[in-house]
């Protein structure tokens, strides 16, 4: 207990600004890079996977989107190993550079018209590298932020990791909306879509500088001093932490899938099925994500007051009750109705996701926390998040029901309810 108290005292001496600012800004830059692919999916489909069938092209495009996620568990293992062996700070600095390089290359790739199927192959390779980077980035940033937080504010601090992810998506959506509105359709399809990707290298340099300025976490420093670090974190995690790792997968299923279904895929969905212009869909997406970044810290703080379980349960049950009605509202075709549906979904996501970072950190031991949290988190995102656009498109195609994604959300929410019921409350736990 004395060590835990000492760690908490160390945390209070560090300004929150010195912890949150580098972690949050670096995360924003990474998620901006990663999200661009989803926002320009309909354009990429035409340029890299051209066919006479729009659905087939979009399936191929989101297939590559999903393939990138298959690298996330591998990234979790690689970055988790170094994060638990040499520290959170150095590992997070490396991840942002690995993200910036393939993002920039996507903006420079020749299309199918120039080099044929090789264009799609090169695009896939870039997405694989992006997936590897994200596998070590986001969950690592959650560990970094939560380990610096006071135990009475861990939900709030952890929610800032989610804040940064949505802020990155917001920036990407905003840039997409800006480019789509200031350029003609011809210019956007020909070269305009490349500009946000190419800018990734500059954002990467900024992110690297910020990451190198961050202090190491007190929890890792204490483990290092006490020589409790393990040589093979992944082996230790599978042997001694497999139960909390399974719990992590179950808890992240709904948030991960909803995240990508509602804020990466839905712009293409509205454009294709609701006949909403892409630029209008991106504006709606941008507004709804602005709502998320305003609400999610308050939901994180709420989990510090009443516990993680009540907040997570509210999110899961709300998805069961409201997914279908909100998808119906999306099909009214009126800007106001669609915006209202998206804002409601945004609030639901806040309740499903805000308490997840703190909950997962509290499930794992310090000396394998980076690995033991990263692997289930990224596995769930790879299997359920990365495939969400592909599964949604496929379900609509095979059922001829444009509301099929709503039922997918409801099924995931039922799974989350079960795992939240099993979860032990941990909001007062000291790390």
N, C-alpha and C positions, 0 to 999 in steps of 0.2 A: 504493500500500500504506500510505503514511503517513497518508492520509486515513481509510482503513478502521480503522487502529490507533487513531487519535484518536477516531473514532466509538465504538469498543468501550470505550475508556477513559471516555468521557462516560457511557455506559450504566451502567458500574459505579458511578458516583457517585450514581445515582438509586435510591432504595429500591424494590425490587420491589413493595412494598405500594402505593406511589404510582402504579404503572403498572397492576398487575393489578386492584386493588380497584375503581377507577372503571370500567375497561373491562369487567371481569367482571360487576359488579353491573348496569351499564347494559345489558349484553347479556342478562342474566337477565330483566330487566324487559321487554325487547322480545320475547324468545321466549315469555315467559309470555303476553303479549298475543296474539301471533300463533298460539299453539298452542290457545288456548281453543276456536276454531272447530272444530277436529278432534275435541276431546273431547266437545263437545255436538252433534256432527253429527246423531245420530239424533233429537234433540229439534228442532234447527233444520229438519231435513227435514220433520217433521210440521207445523211452524208456518209455514214460508215456501214450501214446495213440496209441499203436500198432494195426494196421489193415493191411489187404491185399492191401488196396488202399492208395497210397501215398497222394492223394489229400484229402481224408477223414481224415487222420492223421494230415495233415497240417492245415486243417480247424479247427480241435479240438484244436490244439496248439494255433493258432491265435485267436480262440474263447476265450481261457483263457487269452491271451494277451489283448483282448478287455474287458473282465470282470474286469480286474484290473483297467481299465480306468473308469468303472462305479463308482468307489469309489472316483474318483477325485473331483466331485462336493461336495460330503460329506466332503472330506478333506478340500476343499476350505471354506466351511461353518465353520467347527470346527477351523481350523487354522486362518481363516479370523477373526473370533470372537476374538480370543486371540491376534492376530496381531493388531487389532484395539482397544483392551482394555488394554493390558499390554505391548505392544511394538513389533516392528519388530524383534529385536535382539533375544530375548528369544524364540520367536516362531520359528524362523529359526533354532536355536540350537536344539530344540526338534525334528524338522522334519528330521534332518539328522540321528539321532539315530533310529527313526522309520523305515527309509529306510534300514539301515545297517543290522538290525536283520533278517528280512525275506529274504534278499538277501543271507545271510550266510546260512540260513536254506535250501534254494533251493539247494545249493551245497551239503547238507548233506542228502537230502531226498532219501529214498529207491524208486526203480522204480517199474513199473507195474509187472515186472517179480518176484519181491519179495513180494509185498503186494496187487497186483491186482488193482482194481479201486480206492482203498484208496490213491494210489500214486497221481493220477490225482486230487483228492479232496484236498489233502494237498498242492499240487502245486498251486491250485486255491486260497486257503486261503492265501498263501504267496504273491501271486500277488495282492490280495485284500488289504493287509497291505501296499504293495509298492505303490499302487494307492492312498491310503489314505495319505501317506507321500508326494508324488509328488503333490497332490492337494493343499497342503499348502506351498510347497517348492518353486517351480519355479516362480510362480506369486509373491510370497512374496519377493523373491530375486530381482525381477524386481522393485517392489515398493521401497525396501531398497536402491538399487543403484540409481534409478531415483530421489528419494527424497534427496539424497546427492549431486546430480549433479547441476551445474550452469545451468540456463535456456537456455543459448546459447550452451550448450554442452550435453543436455539431450538425444538427439538422439544418440550421440556417446557413452555416458555412458550406455544407455539402450541397445545398440547393444552388449555391453560386456556381458550382461546376455545371449543373444543368442550365443555369442562366447563361453561362458562356457558350454552351453548345447551341442553344436556341438563338443567342445573339449572333453567333457565326452564321447560322442558317438565315437569320434576319438580314445580315449584311449581304450574304450571297443572293437572297431573294430580292433585296433592294437594288443591288447592282444589276441583277437580271431584269428587274422591272425598268430600271433607268435605261439600260442598253436597248431593251425592247421598245421603249417609248420614244427615244430620241433618234433611232435609226429606222430606215425603211425596212420592210420585210426582206427585200432582196439583199440589202447590205448586211442585215443581221444573219441571214442564212449563209452568206458568202464568206464573211470574215468577222463580223461584229461579235459573234459568240466566243471568238478566240481571246478577246482582250481580257476578260476577267480571269481566264486560266493563266495567261502569260504573266499577269501581275503577281502570281503566286510566289515567284522567286524573291520579289522585294518584300512581301509579307513574311516569308520565311526568315530572311535576314533580321527583320525587326523582332520576330518571335524568338530567335536564337539569343539575341542580345538580352531580352527580357528574362528568358529562362536561366541564363548564366548568372543573373543578378539575384536569383532567389536563394534564401538560406535553406539548408538541409532541415528536415523535420526533426523535432526533439525525440520523437519515438524511435526513429531509425538510429539517430546518434546514440541514444541510450543503449539500444540493442547492440550496436557496434562496440561500444565501450565495455559492455558486460559480456561480450563474445558469445551472444546467443544466436548469431546469424548461422544459417545452415549452408552447407556446401552445395546441395542440390535442392533448391526450393520446390521444384516441380514434383520431385519424388516424395518429399516430405508432405507436400500438400495432398497428394493422392492417397498417401498412407494414413495421415492423421486428420485431414480437414475435408474429407470427401462429403460428409454430411452437410456442412454449411455451404459447400460448393454446389451441391444439388439444390439446396434451398435457394441459392443465388440465381440459378437458372430459372427456377419456377417463378421467382419474384420479378425477374426482368422480362419474361415472355411478353406480357401485355405492353409495358412501357416501350420496349424496343420496337415491337411491331407497329404500335400506334404512332410512334415517333416518325418512322419512315413512310408509313402509309399516309399519314395525314399532313405531313409537312415537307415531303420530298416528292412523293408520287401524286398527291392530289391535284397539283397544278396541271399535270399532264392529263389526269382523269377529267378535270373540268373542261379542259380544252378539247378532249376527244369525245366525251360522252354528253356533256352539258352544252357543247358548242359555245363555250366561253373563250374569247380571244386569249392567247397566252399572256399577253401583257396585262390584261384584266385579272386573270387568275393569279399572276405573280403579285399584283397589288393587294389582292385579298389575302394571299399567303403572308405578305409582309405585315399587314395590319394585324392579323391574328397572332403572329409570332411576337409582335410588339406587346400584345396583351399578355403573352406568356412570360416575357422577361419582367413585366411589371408585377405579375401575380405570384410567380414561383418562389421568390424569397419569403413571402408571407406564409405560404404553405409549408415551407421548410421550417420556419419559426414556429408555426402551429404544431409541427411534430415534436418540437422541443418542449412544448407546453403540455400536450395531451398524450403524446406517445406516437411511435411510428405506426403501430398496427391500426389505430382508428383512422388515420389519414390515408393509409394505403387501401384500407377496406372501402372508404368512401369513394376513392378513385375507381376501384374495380367494379363496385356495384353501380356506379353512375354510368360506366360504359355498357353494362348489361341493359340498363333501362333506356338509355338515350341514343345509342349508336344508330339504330334503325330509323327513328324519327328524324335525326339530324341528316342522315343520308337522303331521306325523302325531301327534306328542305333544300338540299343541294341541287335537286332536280327541278326546282321551280323556275330556274333560269333567270331570275331577277337578282341583280347585284346585291340588294339589301338582304334578301333571303339567304343567299350563299354566304355573304359576310357574317351574318348572324350565326349560321351553322358552324362556320369555321371558328368563330370566337368561342362558341360553346364547347367545341372539341378542344380548343386550346385550354380552357379551364379544367376540363376533364383530365387532360394530360398532366397538368400541374399537380393534381391530386394523386395521380398514379405514379408520378416520377419524382416529385420533389424530395420525398423522404428516402428514396432508394439509395443514394450515395451513402448517407450516414448509416443506414440499416446494414448495407453490405460490409462497410468498414468495421462495424461493431461485431459482425459475425466471425471475423478472421483475426488470427494472432499476428502480432507485429512482424516477427521475423520471416513470415511467408505471406504477408498481407498483399503485397503487390501482385504476386503470382496467384495466390488463392482467390483473390477477388477478380483479377483481370481475366483469368481463364473462363469461369462461368459467365461473367458479364459479356465477354466477347463471343463466347459460344452462342449464347442466347441471341445476341445481336446478329451473328452470322446466320444462324438457322432461321430465326423468326423475323429479325429486322431487315437484313439485307435481301431476303427473299420476298418481303412483303409486297413490293410493287409487282414482282413477277407473279406471285400467287394471286394477287388481286386481279391482275389482267387476265390470268388463266381462268379464274373462277367465273369472271364475267363472260369470257369467251365460251366456256363449256356449258354454262347454265343459261346463257342468254338473259341474265338478270343483272342489270347494272347496279343493283343494290347489294350484290353478293359480298362486297367488302365489309358491310355492316355486320353480317353474320360471323365473319372471321374475327372481327373485333370482339363480339359478344362471347365467342368460344374462348378466346384468350383471357377475357375478363373472368370467366368461370374458373379457369385454371388458377388465376391469381388469387381469387377468393379462397380456394382450398389451401394454398401455401401460406397466405396471411393468417388463416386460422391455426396452422401448425406453428407459425413463427412465435418465438419467445420475445416478449417486450424487452428492449435494450436501451431505451433513450436516456437512462440515467447511468449507463455503464461508463467506467473510466477505461481508457485504452492503456 
